[in-house]
Amino acid sequence: MEIFTDDGFTTAASGTISLGTELYFKIEVETFGIDTEIHLTNCRATTSDDPDDPAAVVYKIIEDG
C-alpha cells in the first residue's frame, strides 16, 4: 500500500500528516489470476504505532465498505 497527496498518485505522503489532509491510497495485488478483484472493506487510522493498542484513538476511514 502506498499513500499519496494527489489523485494522480505522483506525490508520496511522508512524515506527519495533518488531520483533514486529503489522501489517496494505492493498493495492488500482484497475481497470475485474471479474475482477481480487490475489495477494501475496512480501513482505520490510529494514534499509535501498535494497531492493537487499546488506549489509541481510532479513526474509521472505511467500515463495512
NORTA-V394087 format. One record per residue. RES is the residue in three letters. PHI is phi in degrees with one decimal (* if undefined). PSI is psi as a letter, one per 40 degrees, with the letter a starting at -180 (NA if undefined). NEAR is the number of other ideal C-beta (glycine too) atoms within 10 Angstrom. Layout:
res & phi & psi & near
RES & PHI & PSI & NEAR
RES & PHI & PSI & NEAR
This chain:
res & phi & psi & near
MET & * & h & 8
GLU & -124.9 & i & 11
ILE & -119.5 & h & 13
PHE & -127.7 & i & 16
THR & -103.2 & e & 15
ASP & -137.2 & i & 12
ASP & -74.8 & e & 8
GLY & -89.8 & e & 7
PHE & 57.1 & f & 13
THR & -113.5 & d & 9
THR & -111.7 & h & 10
ALA & -70.6 & h & 11
ALA & -77.6 & i & 15
SER & -150.1 & i & 8
GLY & 68.1 & a & 4
THR & -78.9 & h & 6
ILE & -111.7 & h & 12
SER & -70.4 & i & 5
LEU & -59.6 & h & 6
GLY & 99.1 & e & 5
THR & -72.5 & h & 9
GLU & -71.9 & h & 8
LEU & -126.9 & i & 12
TYR & -125.0 & h & 15
PHE & -107.0 & h & 14
LYS & -114.0 & h & 10
ILE & -123.5 & h & 9
GLU & -131.6 & i & 8
VAL & -126.0 & h & 8
GLU & -93.3 & h & 5
THR & -150.2 & i & 9
PHE & -96.2 & e & 5
GLY & -77.6 & h & 7
ILE & -89.5 & e & 5
ASP & -106.5 & f & 5
THR & -85.8 & h & 9
GLU & -126.7 & i & 6
ILE & -112.1 & h & 8
HIS & -127.4 & h & 5
LEU & -86.6 & h & 11
THR & -100.8 & d & 8
ASN & -143.0 & h & 10
CYS & -150.0 & h & 14
ARG & -145.2 & i & 12
ALA & -120.4 & i & 14
THR & -128.9 & i & 14
THR & -89.4 & e & 10
SER & -129.2 & i & 12
ASP & -70.0 & d & 7
ASP & -96.0 & h & 9
PRO & -64.8 & e & 10
ASP & -103.5 & e & 7
ASP & -67.0 & h & 12
PRO & -67.8 & e & 7
ALA & -89.7 & e & 8
ALA & -75.3 & i & 15
VAL & -79.5 & h & 9
VAL & -115.1 & h & 13
TYR & -108.5 & h & 11
LYS & -83.9 & h & 10
ILE & -93.6 & d & 13
ILE & -134.1 & h & 11
GLU & -134.5 & h & 9
ASP & 54.3 & f & 6
GLY & -74.9 & NA & 9
